[in-house]
Amino acid sequence: MALGQMPEAQAMIEEGLADGRESERAALLYLRGSLYMKAGDWQQAMNSFMQSEALDGNGPAAEARQMLSGILDFYNKDLYNP
């Protein structure tokens, strides 16, 4: 992901999730959420973060989900009603 090779990163993440390695599942779901977030797919990012958080409540997905919720909840009425 850091090199901008999103399709390759997504393929590797999905492959890891399909392999059924439960010990790595939370981390892979977090990475998938980060990938979706970079792509602007907020719903899929939120879903992945929530799945990761369900598996590991103390992992980084909890903070990422809260951050994404804050972004999505932001609403500035002055931008729409001058």
C-alpha positions in Angstrom: 0.0 0.0 0.0 2.8 2.4 0.9 4.2 2.1 -2.7 0.8 2.9 -4.2 0.2 -0.6 -5.6 -3.4 -0.8 -4.4 -4.6 -3.7 -6.6 -1.7 -5.9 -5.6 -2.1 -5.0 -1.9 -5.8 -5.8 -2.0 -5.1 -9.1 -3.7 -2.6 -10.0 -1.0 -5.0 -9.0 1.8 -7.9 -11.0 0.3 -5.6 -14.0 -0.2 -4.6 -13.8 3.5 -8.2 -13.6 4.6 -9.2 -16.6 2.4 -6.4 -18.7 3.9 -8.2 -18.7 7.2 -5.3 -17.7 9.5 -7.4 -16.5 12.4 -4.4 -15.1 14.3 -3.8 -12.6 11.5 -7.5 -11.9 10.6 -7.9 -8.7 12.7 -4.7 -7.2 11.2 -5.7 -8.1 7.7 -9.2 -6.6 8.1 -7.6 -3.4 9.5 -5.3 -3.2 6.5 -8.2 -3.8 4.1 -10.1 -1.0 5.9 -7.1 1.3 5.4 -7.0 0.4 1.8 -10.7 1.2 1.3 -10.3 4.4 3.2 -7.4 5.5 0.8 -9.7 4.7 -2.1 -12.5 6.8 -0.7 -14.9 3.8 -0.2 -16.0 4.9 3.3 -18.7 2.2 3.8 -16.3 -0.7 3.0 -13.7 0.9 5.2 -16.1 1.2 8.1 -17.2 -2.4 7.6 -13.7 -3.7 7.6 -12.7 -1.7 10.7 -15.8 -2.9 12.6 -15.0 -6.5 11.7 -11.4 -6.1 12.9 -12.5 -4.4 16.0 -14.9 -7.2 16.8 -11.9 -9.6 16.7 -9.4 -7.4 18.5 -11.0 -4.6 20.5 -7.6 -3.2 21.5 -6.2 -3.1 18.0 -5.7 -0.1 15.7 -9.1 -0.6 14.0 -11.0 0.9 17.0 -9.2 4.2 16.7 -9.5 4.2 12.9 -13.2 3.5 13.1 -13.7 6.4 15.5 -11.7 8.7 13.3 -13.7 7.7 10.2 -16.9 8.1 12.2 -15.8 11.7 13.1 -15.1 12.4 9.4 -18.4 11.1 8.3 -20.4 12.8 11.1 -18.9 16.2 10.2 -21.4 18.6 8.9 -20.9 22.3 8.5 -24.2 24.0 7.8 -22.5 27.3 6.8 -21.1 25.7 3.7 -24.6 25.0 2.4 -26.5 28.0 3.8 -24.4 31.2 3.5 
